[in-house]
Amino acid sequence: MDSTVQFEEGTPLMKTTSAWAHGLFVGLTVMVLGTGRCGETPSDPSANSLTIATYNIRFFGDESKDLPALQAVVRAVDPAVLALQEVRDDEAPVALASALSDGTRRYRAVSARCGGRGNLHVAFVYDEARVECVGMREFPTMGPGGDGSCSESDRAALAGTFVSRATQTRSTLVSVHLAAMGTEERVAQRKSQWKRLFALVDHLRATDGGAVVLLGDTNSTGWSDNAHDERRFIEEGASRSGLEIATRALVCSEYWTPRVGHYEPSMLDHVLADPGAVDPASVSVRGYCAGFGCQRVESAVPPREYQHVSDHCPVVARLR
């Protein structure tokens, strides 16, 4: 229905926060790492919810944000683990983590060191009350070898292994951000990235144990109409790799503007998981995309969340 409405083994690097985060927190640190073990805190035995989400926050840390609005969007999701994309300043996720933490939520942030040619990083914000992070590995250029360029090639993938404190279920989540735009050349680039990611899934299955979940901004501009054979390529590749596309039924996760005052829905952000890892009934899009019902919108005034937070919306799922 259409209607108008730095990659190295061992100990993580620690870095103090910058002026971007002033007003949100004082004296905290952000962890930027290649490979290592995450911090540990006492468990919260009452924390039995394990919601995951992916969220591209446009130029996060390098663009003025309506921070209360951003925090409200994430709080409404209440994720145990949040995968982030398009991080410009690695201190921005830790500021968000601090702002979201309260008596029952204890969030921590981890950012990938490598941002590729565009200097756009992926990250995780996770709640230590609900999950224990037992490992974090960065894969420059998204390949299993982990030996690509940090700044002259594709963005890195960040793989975090988390254990539910309530159920002891182990899962490895991979935050990804593929090449943007819908030209034939860019779709071909994404297909190459997908091949590396499918190989990375096999590698993680063999080394990390537990279910593997890929989630992030895949920039799948050809998802709705199979332009340049993009949707078929993703579906067939996922099937060969034994992954279920949990977001298959979603209609949108982002809006774009073909012309002033016109906002078109697009499905760019996905969750792919090992069979049975994600409850398919739990998958949804949140934020202003849900408010618009993924319908075309005409408005002389840009949606506030679109203008001051991000053009993307959180995509949410629950781990079984």
C-alpha positions, 0 to 999 in steps of 0.5 A: 500500500502506498500513501502519502504522509589501529588493529593489534592483538592483546590489550585494548587501547583506552582513551579519555573523552573529548569536548564532544561529550561535555554535558553528558558525562565527566571522567569516563573512558572509551575503549577502542580496540582490535582484539581482546577481552571485554570488561566484567561486572557483577551480574544482575540476576533479574535481567532476563531480556536480551534485545539487540538492535542496529542503528546508523546514527548519522555522522555520530560525534561529528554533527550536532545532535538533539541528544535528548531525542537520540537518548529517547529513541534508544531508551524506547528500544532498551537494547542489551546490545546496540550495534552502531554505524557511522561513528565519526568520534569514538568518544560519542558512543561512550557518551551515549552509554553514560547517558543511558546508564541508570540504576538498572542499566550499566552501558559500556561502549566499544568502537572499532579502530579502523574506519576505512577511507571514509573514517566511519567506524562501527561500534557496540554499546552494551548493557553489562547488567544483562550481558557479559562481553567475553571477546571483541575482535576487529576485522579490517575490510570485513574479511576473516584474515583481519589484515586489510588497510585501516584507512585506505580500504573498506570499513572494518567489521567489529565482532563482539561475543556476548553471554546472556547473564540470565540464560548463559546463551553465547552469541557473536554479533558483528556490526557492519557498514557496507558501501553506500549509493545505488550505482552499479559500481557500488552494488558490485562493491557491496557484493564483494563485501558480502562475500567477505562477510559470509566468509567471516561468518564461517570463521567466527562459527569455527572460532567463537562458538555460539550463534553468529548474527550480522547486523548493521547498515548494509546500504541495500539500495536494491532490496525493494526492487532487486536493482542490479540483482542486489536482493537476489545476491544477498538472499542466495548468499545468505542461504548458502552460508546458512543464515536467515534474513531476520529482516526479510519482511521489513519495509523500511529502516531509513528515509531519503529525499529525492527532492525537497519536501518528499521523503521516500522509505528505503530498506538499508539496515539488516539482521542476518542470523544463524537459524533459530538465533533470532525470534522472527516475530520480534523484528521491527523498525522503531523511531520515526520510521515506525511513526510514518509506517514506512509510507511516503511522506510529503512535508515542507518541514523535515521530520525532527528526528530525521533532521536532528538525529539520523535518517536511519531508524533502529532495527530491533530483534530479540535473541532466543 
